């Protein structure tokens, strides 16, 4: 790849557990189109993926689960302890990932693209980037994140950290360095400052003023971090009162998801929390005031989620609905969603998305957004 005309590409890298994904999502909130190269690599070797058979044959039955899926933890223990094995794996996976990235960038309507890749600097993808951003964090922070958030043993976590090149090498190659050791607010500040000061003005998206709704009319707005307190107040009102929702909790959530607010006369009367990972949209929070017709609220909020999801080239949308909302099956069916089990989704990436994101005591509803898939099965 030699870059993409008309696109400004941010290459985002950093060692494991330094907060790359959180920074990518922040850039997405600012208007960039985000690509997670590591997630594409996982899809490339999933059961039925274009790299599955070659990897399974290379490393043998040891790396397979009972259902034939490649166990990434077992594979990781092999390749992160053997540099030659890692090179052999990358020789299979990297060309497939580059093809997928090329297709996604060409399709994306956004001018700014951010590609998150842990091996960005080691491959030819680096030459396609206009600027390199690197995240950093202290080893203590890395270790704590791997143990508490990814549930690794301390031994496995240290092996992962030690298998990577020193952070100083990546920092030396960076145009922008984001120190992600502190608070989420501090990270947000660094990202916004770098976005405003380093990107060419011509590529920064301009936010058009939304039309002012008539009195009593419902409207949907995309929430920004400045709405964090408003979101916290609404969640405190409508969610389980045993769960505390502070402004800082919401800011932390912005590192993982986006929010849409349903408003009437500038008052929040509904909320959707959703995220896109691995080309799958997951709606895991949805609240609607009792006096608002659910059919109207659903049509407006889910319609906006789908519009944005199609722009982000998502293949499928998953709704995780509390039982009180799931009973209104006709409303969701009218929006194109059907009640499903995880197993019935068929595509591994969709099943994994459902298992990873599904809240307890929720019902799963599914809608396929596009037929053509970036990493086609073989």
FENCORZI-V759597 format. One record per run of one state. SS is the DSSP state (helix for helix, strand for strand, loop for the rest). FROM is the first residue (numbers start at 1). TO is the last residue. If there is no record, write none. Layout:
# FENCORZI-V759597
ss->[SS:SS]
from->[FROM:FROM]
to->[TO:TO]
This chain:
# FENCORZI-V759597
ss->[loop:strand:loop:helix:loop:strand:helix:loop:helix:loop:helix:strand:loop:strand:loop:helix:loop:helix:loop:strand:loop:helix:loop:helix:loop:strand:loop:helix:loop:helix:loop:helix:loop:strand:loop:helix:loop:helix:loop:strand:loop:helix:loop:helix:loop:strand:loop:strand:loop:strand:loop:helix:loop:strand:helix:loop:helix:loop:strand:loop:helix:loop:helix:loop:strand:loop]
from->[1:8:15:20:31:33:37:45:52:60:61:64:65:70:71:72:80:83:108:112:117:120:123:124:129:131:137:139:149:154:164:167:173:176:180:184:199:201:204:218:223:225:239:247:255:258:265:267:278:280:289:294:312:316:323:327:329:335:338:340:343:346:348:358:362:369]
to->[7:14:19:30:32:36:44:51:59:60:63:64:69:70:71:79:82:107:111:116:119:122:123:128:130:136:138:148:153:163:166:172:175:179:183:198:200:203:217:222:224:238:246:254:257:264:266:277:279:288:293:311:315:322:326:328:334:337:339:342:345:347:357:361:368:378]
